[in-house]
Amino acid sequence: MLQQIKKRKPSLPVILMTGWGSINLAVEGMKGGASDFINKPWNNEHLMQALKTALNLSDEPESPGTLTRKKLNEKYGFENIVGEDPQLIEILQTIARVSKTDASLLIMGESGTGKELIAEAIHNNSNRSHKAFVKVNLGGISSSLFESEMFGHKRGAFTDARNDRVGRFELANKGTIFLDEIGDLDLNSQVKLLRVLQDRTYEVLGDSRSKTVDVRVVCATNRNLKAMVAENQFREDLYYRINLIIVRLPPLRERADDIPLLANYFLKNLKEIYDRPNLKIDTKASNWLKYLPLPGNIRELKNLVERAVLLSEKDTLEVKDFEQHLEQRQAANLSSGLPVGTLSIDEMELSMIKNAMVFHQNNISRVAKALGLSRGTLYRKLEKYNIPYETQN
């Protein structure tokens, strides 16, 4: 029936509901174009959410596809996502269209292409923007700690459980959970994740009662999940559960004309951080940057610009200022056995945040603005690097 409906009315959203919830049936349904797959007995709230999402995606009273870059910034607050490349504009138009829905998204792209920034933009333009945005790096969670980290535990649930712990899904309730590096999740943990994404229920370790959760799910990966499915390294049913909308971020080498724009955006923040208002990149250096390979993408470019500022006493940055950093980095990477482009990114980020905190006297709003971050992202980075701060009301 689904096949017949899709032949006659391809744009009509279809949700499958069944009491025979087999994995194969769910996968075939999603492959056939179903918007969602719901098992009986259903949860009314979850069902209504699925219906609203399907209808919102099919009904477009306004068309963000016609909006210019300037209009997208004004309407959706995309100022921190820098670039004029047609691929990027198309991505921003997609985000503008789907943010107000509860559709699950999969953001794909190489390391350093800005996946977290896109995820935050989706949350900030959603109906959940006043609730929590919870980021989880799944690559950093071991299989043994997965349930405790994601679903929480009760005191005494296992040997080291000295206190109750609230899981990430509970923290994200009514908000958005961003599951970064989902391609790094082992198969055992994938099964546990699938259940909560499918039924919106989970159990806290040490507590037999099920809890329900209302959450928007955004996933990201730098790996080819489709190839992993073919090699039985990633569950096919989980893959179709998380990819209702796919956003592919192009590497920087595919939008080279945006490199000077990004470099100047970073420089604008550095002028304030280091109190050097006359900093600029000369035209020759700006054009030279466009032809760098930059395997670390935007993150590497940001690192490169700051290193050049730190190493140069002049206010006008020339090609040699960037070359000096590249030569030092390449020599250091060769001596350490690390691939080019992987050195000291965290150290540079830590340095930038510390300098900005000192310069702005720990004013979180000003520091976030200077660094081009949202307050939420800045708070997470302060916690990551154990930088003390006072919570502002």
N, C-alpha and C positions, 0 to 999 in steps of 0.2 A: 504493500500500500504506500509506504514511504517513497519508493521508487516512482510509482505512478504519480503521486502528488508533485514530486520534484520535477518530473517531466512536463506536467501541465502548468504548474505555477512555481518556477524555480525560486522566486523571491519569498514565497509563503513560509513563515517559520513553522517548524514542526517539533513538538516535544513528544518523545516516546515515553510511555508509562507501562510498566509490566510487573506482574508478580513473579515472573520467571527471570530474575536478574542475573543471567549468566554473563561472564566476561565477553565471550564471543559475540553475543547478541548486542551488548553495549557498544563494542568496537565497530561492528557492522553498521549499527544505527548511526554512529557519529561519522563514519566514513561515507554513509549514504546521504549526509547533509542534515541530520537532526541537530537542532539547537541544544538539546539537553536530553538526558536519559534518567528517568526517575523510577526508583523501585517502590513497590507497594510493601507495607503500608507507608504512606507518604506523610511528611510533616507539612501542615497547611502553610506555615510561614515560608518554608523553603520552596514550596510549589508556587506560591504567589510571586516570590522573588524571581523564580525561573520564568514565569509567564511575563512579568514586567520587563525582564531583560530581553527576552525574545522579541517582544513588541517594540521596545525602544530601539533595538538594533535595526528593525525593519522599517520603522517610521522615522523619517528624517524631515521634520518641519523646517529646519534650516540646513543649509549646506556649507559646512566649514571648508569644503573643497574649493569654494569660490573666494575664500578669504585670503588676502595678501599676508605676507610675513608681519607687516606692521599691525594689521588688524588682528591677527592671531595673538600677537603680544598683548595688545590692548584688552582683548576680550578674555584671554585665557592665562595671562601672566607667564608667557614663555621666555621672558627676557634672559634668563640664565642658560637657556639652550641656544647657543650661538651658532649662526650659520645661515647661508642663503642658498645652499645647494638644493636643487629640485627634489632629491631623495629625502632630505631632511624636512623640507616643506610638506611633502606628502605624509611623512610620519606624524608631523604636528597636526595636520588636518585629520588624520586617523584618530589621534589621541583626543582631539576636540570633539570628534563625533561619538566616541565610545565611552568617554570618561563618566558621563552621567548615568550610564547603565551599570549593572553589576556583572557584566561579562568578564570571564577569566581571560587574562592576557598572558602570552608568552613572549618575552623580549629576548631576541637572539642577537648576538654580536660578539666580536672579539673583545678581549680584556681591554679596558680603558676607553671604550666607545661611549660611555655615559648611560649605561643601563639603569643605574640607580636614580639618576636625574630624571629619566623618562618615567620611571615608576612613581616618583614623587609628584611629577606633573600630573599624572593620571589621578593620584589620590587627591591632590589639591583642587582638581576640577570636578571631583565627584560629589555626590550627595553625602559622602562620609567624611568630608574634609575636616569637620569639627571634631572627629574622633581620631583614635590613634593610628599612626602609620608605623607598623612594626617590621623591622628588617631582620631577616634571619639568614646568615651565611651557612647554608647546608653543608658546604665543603669543610667547614670547621667543626662539625658535630659528629662524634663517633657513633657507630651503630648502637653501642651499649647505653649511650646517654640520650638517644633520640627521643624516646617516649617521655623521659623526665623533662627534657628541654622544651619539647613542643606541647606536651599536654599537662605537665606539672606532676608533682607527687605529694603524698601525705607523709608526715613525719613517721619514720620507722618503716617506710615501704621497702627500703633496702638498707644495707649496712651503714652507708654514709648519709642517709637521709635524716639529719638531725632536726630539720625544721620543714614546715610546709613550703612548697614552692609553686608559684603560679606559672603555668605554661605560656608559651608565646601565643597560642591560639586564643587563650582567655584574655590575654593583654590586648589582643587585636579585635576583640568582640565589638561589633558594630562599626569597625573601621576597616583598614586594609592591611593584609599581611603580604610582605614582599619576600618571596622565597628565592634567594639568590643562589647561583651555582647548583641548580636542581639536578643537573647532569652528573654531579658528584655523589648523589645519594645512592647507597647500596640497595640491592633488591629487597631485602628484608624490611628496610625502612620505607621503601616505596609502597609496600602493601599497607603499612600503617597510615601513611599519608593519604593514600587513595580513599581509605574508609572515611576519614574526616571530610575530604573534599566531596565525596559522593553523598554521604548521609548527613553531613554537618553535625555529626555526633562523635564523641570521644570519651575515653575514661581516664581519669587521673590515676596514676600509679598508687596503689594502696587503697583505692576507693572503688567499690563495685558499681556505684551508680553512674549512669551515663549522663554526660552534659551535652547541651546543644550549643552551637555557635553560629553567629550571623556575621560573616566576614567576606570581604572582596579579596580574591586571590590573584596576585600578580607574580609570575615566575620569570626567572632570567637564567640564561646559560650561555657559555661561549663554546659549547660542544654541539655536535650534530646529533640531535636526539633521534631523528628518523633513522640514521645509520645505526645508532645504539639499539633501537628497537629491532632492527633486522638482525643484529648480532646477539639478541637476547640479553642485552645489558641494561635495557630500560623497558619497563612494562608498557605494552601498547595501550592498555585501557587507561593508564595514568596519562600517557601522552595525549590522548584525545580528550581527556578530562580537563587538561590545563591549556589547551591551545584553541579555544573558540575564536580568539583573535590573535594573530601572530604579527609582531612588529620586528622587522629586521633592521638593525642599525648598521649602516655602512662603515667600514674602516676609514680612517682619515685619508688614506692614499686614494680612495675613490671620490673624495670631495676636497681635493687639494686646494681649490680656490678659497675654502673656508679657513685654511691654516693661518693666513695673516690676520683674519678677523678674530680668531681664537687667541692668537698670540697677543694682539692688542687688548683684548678683553682681560687676559691675565695680567698684562702690564698695567692696565688701569687700576686693578686691585693692588698690585705691588707698589705703585706710586704712593698709595695711602699707607700701606703697611710699613714701608721703609722711609716714609716722609721724603720722597724724592719726586716732587711734582713735575719735573722737567724730563723725566724718562721718556724715550721714544725709540722705535726701531727704524733704522734708515731703510729707504726703498729697496736698495740692493739686497740687504739682509732679509727683508720681508719676502721678496721674490725667491731668494735662495731657500728659505724655509719650506716653500711649497714642494720642493723636489727631494726632501729628506724622506727616507723610508718610514721612520717612526713606528716600529712594530708595537710599541706600547700605546699608540694612538693618542687620544686627548690627554690622558694622564701623563704620558711621556713628554708631550709638548709643554704642558704646564710645568713639569719638572725642569725641562730644558730652559724655558724662559726665566724661571727664578734663579737657576744656577748662573745664567749669563748676567743677571742683575747683581748677584752676590759677588761675582768675580770681576766685574767691570767697575772702575771708578768713574768712568765717563757716563754722561746722561744719554748719549746717543749710542745705541747698541749696533755694532757692525757685524759682518759675517764672521770675522776672526773671534769675536766674543763668544759666539755660539760654537764655532769650530773648536775652540780651546776646551769647552766643556765636553764636547763629543769625544775628543781625543783622550781626555782624562778618564771619561767613563769607559771608553773602549779598552783602555789599558787596564783599568781596575777590574773590569769584567773578565778580561782574558786571564789576569793573574789569579782571580778568585774562581775561575771555571764557570762563571755564570753567563747565560746568554746575554747578548747586547740588549740594553733597554730595561734591565730588571733591577738595577742597583739603586738602593736608598730612596725609593719613592715614599715609603712611610716616614723616613727621616726628614725628607723635605717637607712633607705635609705637616709633620710635627713642628718643624721649624717655623713654617708659615703661621700656624695657629698660635704658637707661643708669642711670636713677634706681634701678631695682630692683637692678641689679648693684652699685651703690655702697652702697645700704642693707644688702644682704645679703652684702657683702664678697666678691662673685664666687662665692658658693656656688650652683652651678648648680641643685641640687635645690630649694633654698628659693626661688630666683628663678622657676623654672618653676612651682612651686606658687602663688606670689604672683600670677603673671600668668595662671594658669589654662591653662598650656601643658604638653605633654609635654616631657620632656628632649630628645627628638629634634627636635621643632619648634623649641625654644629654640636648640639648636645651629645649626640651619639659618638662623635669623634672626640669630644672632650673626655668622655667616659673611656673610650678605646685607649687613649694615650695617658689616662689617669691625670689629666690636667684639672686642678681644683677650680671651681667656679661657684658662684652663688646663684640660686634659682631666682629668676625675676618674675614678679607677678604681672 
